[in-house]
Amino acid sequence: MLLQETWLSNETCAKLDDISSDFSVLHTSAMESKINDSYLTGRPFGGTAVMYNKHLSYKVSKIDTDSPRCTGIKLMLDNHCEGNTTEALIISGLLLDVK
């Protein structure tokens, strides 16, 4: 499951783990720079996450995107018919119209 606009910080993203004990979550916060400001104004913003079934945990690795608005994983898929493995890249991104 791909999530955008989670409005969660690194400290509060554990709330996503409470949704279901069957899923693992990788989250990226876009809130950290806002939280580190001495004066908070406006609404929270950003944050993306990827939720995946824990049965797939051994096949999933996090991709370092270098962006607070993008969370990515690499999923290794076994092709039993051909006897090889395929990589699937799954990315939850927040695209904004910034002017």
Secondary structure, 3 states (H helix, E strand, C coil): CEEECCCCCCCCHHHHHHCCCCEEEEEECCCHHHHHCCCCCCCCCCCEEEEEEHHHHHHEEEECCCCCCEEEEEEEEEECCCCEEEEEEEEEECCCCCC
